[in-house]
Amino acid sequence: MQSLAMIDDWPVPTAAVAVVRADGTVTGTRGPLDRRFPLASVTKPLAAYAVLVAIEEGALELDEPAGPEGSTVRHLLAHTSGLAFDEHKVSAEPGTRRIYSNAGFDVLADHVAKATDIPFAEYLHQAVLEPLGMTGTSLEGSAAKDGVSTVNDLVRFAAEVQSPQLLDARTVLAAMTVVHPGLDGLLPGYGRQRPNDWGLGFEIRDGKSPHWTGATSSPHTFGHFGQSGTFLWIDPEVGAACVALTDRAFGAWAVEAWPPFTDAVLAELRSTAA
């Protein structure tokens, strides 16, 4: 894909990208695909997928209590538990505000570990990484932000999310469906969004502006970006996903570079599908 060459102009030391269709076909790559990059918050979709596996295995339930008083596993996955961003401090009643919370994912990981009697990093490995052959991926601390992975591995994950084998397709549909619609909140790096829609561990684009995806991304696009200069989006309307990993922290460069890159990728995907 010619559009992927745009990363050569990104102001980063190293970048690697890939596009994978819903049938698992990789339609383009660029950069060092097996290099391990810190994921930052792109860790969250991986962690969320492991939580959903635990739910399907019967180790826990989506609406069982977890976290602050009145909060559930669902609240924690959807950033509506009321927990603050990086503190184990309650800032709102569960279900009333969208407060993006690293602390919530740490609480969630602890909850899964207690329910399964397996450390969360090991559970993630057994439930998601090993079955998908993601040998270059590991969780090296917080379930919110301390994953390390490669483009090749995240291509496997993106293919799985589009055509689930580890989960029932209805579970993945729930993950990409808005939980507690209409809640406003801050999207890190992009300010207040009204509403700030989220699914189960995945951010949902809807009509957010500004946003890290493209102007031509469908409202159903879902995924995550990370403060380490990383992103993963899946656009069901074009039947494809894009992974980008870099070694420069998110900042103004990404705000400027990512949307036109995504629009170019989408244009190329749509032209080849026509």
N, C-alpha and C positions, 0 to 999 in steps of 0.2 A: 504493500500500500504506500503510494507516494506521500500521502499526508503525514505518515509517521516520521518522515525526514525533518519535519518542523522542529523536532526535539533537538536537532543539531544547533539550533539557534537559541535554545533556552540558556539563560545565564547560570548554568550549573556545572560543576566539575564532571558529573556522570549522571546519565539518565538512561533508563531502559523502559520500553513500552511494548505492548502486544494487544492485538484485537482477536477475540475468539467469538465465534458464532454459537448459537444455541445448540447446534448439533456437535459441538466440540471442535469444529474446524478452526484452526488458527489461520486467519487471513492475512496477518502481517506482524512482523516484529522488528525491533531495532534496539541496538544497545546490548550490553552484557546480560543475557537472560538468566544466567546462573549466579550472578553476583548477589550476595545477601545484603539487603538494605534494612535499616530500622523502619518499621511500619508506622510508628506512632498510632494514631487512632484508627487506622485501617486494620488494626488488631481487633477492634470491636466486632465487625461482622464475623470474623472467625470464631471469636468467643461466643457470640450469639448463636451461631450454628451449632456449636457444641452443647449449649444450653437446650436448644430445640431437640437435639438428639436425646438428651437426658429426659426430656419431657415425653418423647415418643417411646422411650424405653421404660417409662413408668417410674423413674427415680424421683420425679417431682411433677408438679402440676403448674400450669401457667397462672392460675389464679390462687395459688396457695400463698399464705403470708410470707413475706421476705423483705428485709430492710426495715424502715421506720414503721411505727404504728399505723396500720391501715394500708400499708403498701404490699404489693404482691410481686411475683416474678415478672408478670406482664408490665407493671409499672416501672420496674428497674430496667427492663429491656427497652422501654419506650421513653426513658428519661422523664418520667412523670411521677417518680417516687417522692419528690420533694427534697431529696438530698442536694446539697450544694455541689458546685463544680468539682472541687478537689478537697473537700472537707467532709467528714462524717458529721455534718451539721444539717438539721432539718430547716429548710427555708420556706417550705410551703406544704399545705395539705396534699396528700397523694391525689393525683388526677386533676389538679387545678392549674398547674403551670408546667410548661416544658422547660425544665432546667437541665441543660446538658451536663451530665455528671460522670466524671471518671470514678468518683467515689462509689457511685451506684453500681458500676461494673465490678469493682472490687468486692463489694458486698455480695453481688450476684455470684461471683466466682467462689467465694467462701461458702455460700449457701449450697452450691452444687457439690463442692468438696465434702461437705458434711453429709449431704444426702447420699452420695455415692461411696463415701469412705475412700476417695481417690483424690490426691492433690489435683487442683484444676489444670495445671499445665500438663499433667500426665493424662487426665481425662480428655483434654483437647487433642492430645496426640493420638490416643486410642480411638476416639470417636470420629475425628475428622481428618487429621493429618496423615496418619498411617493408611487408612482406607483409600485416600485419594492419591497416595504416592507422593506426598509433599515432603520429601526428604530434606529439603533445604530450609524448612520452616520450624521455628521453635518459639515458645513463650518464655521469656527470660525475666519475668517479674510480673508487673501489673497486667491483669486481663483487659484493662482499658487501653494500654498504650505501649506495652513492652514486647510486642511480637517482632520477629525478624524473619524475612522471607525473600523469595526471588520472584522475578516475573514468571518464570516457568511454573513455579508452584501456584501462584495466584491465578494463572490461566486455568489450571486444573480446578481450582476452587470456583472460578467464575463459570466454568462449564458445568460444574455440579449444580450451582444455584439455578442456572437456566434450564437444566434438564436433570432434576434431582434423582439421585440413586440412594443417598443416605437417609433422606427424609421423604415423607409423603408429600406429593406436589401441593396438597392443600395446606400443609404446614408452611411451605415456602410462600404460597400465595398470601397467607396470613402475615408473614414477615414483611412483605412488601405492600401491605395495606395499612392505611393510617390508623393508629391507635389513639383514642381520645382526640377526635377531630376538633379543629378550631382553636387549639391552644397556641398562644403566641409564645415566643421565646427567642433567645439570642442564638444565632448560628455563629460559632467561633470564626472570627476573621471577616464576617460578612454582616454583622450587626443584627438588629431586631427584625424578625420575620413574622408577618401577620397573614396567615398562621405559619408556625414552624412545624410542619408535618413530619412525623417519624413513624416507622413501623416497628417491628421487633428486632432492634439492633441495626437496622438499616435506615439511613436518612432517605426521605422521599422528596423528589424535586418539586412536584406540583408547580405552582406559579411563583416560586421564590425569585426575588431579584433584589440585589445582585446574587449571583450564585457561581459555584466553581465548575459546574457543567456548562454546556453550550446554550446559546440563545435558541438553537433548533432542537435541543434535547426534548424528548416528549415529557409531559407532566408525570408519566408513570416511571420515569427513570429513578433508580434507587441505587444506593451504594454508600460510600464514605470517602472522606479525604483525611489526611493526617498532617500534623504540624512538622513532620520530617520531610515534607515535600512529596507526598505520595497520594495517589487516589485509585479508586476502583469504582467504575460506574457500569450499570447494566441497564440497557434501554430495551424493554420488551417489545416496543413497537418496531424497532429495526432488527430485533432478534440477535443482538450482539452485546459484548461487554468489552471494556477497555481498561487495562491496567497500566499505571505509570508509577515508577519508582525513581527517586532521585536522592542525591546526597547533599542537598541544600535545603535548609529549613523553609517552610512555607512563609511567604511574605508577599510584598507588592509584585514581585516578579511572577509569582504563580497566579495572582489575581488577573494579571495582564495576559499571561501566556496560555493558561489552560482553556478558557472558553473558546478562543478561535481555533485552537488545536482540536478540541472536541467537535466543533462545527465542521471542520475540514474532514475529520474522520467520518462523521455521520454523512456528509455529502458524498464521500466516496463509497460508503456502504450502500447508500440509497441508489446511487447511479449504477452500481454493479448488480443490484437486485432488480432494477427496472427492466 
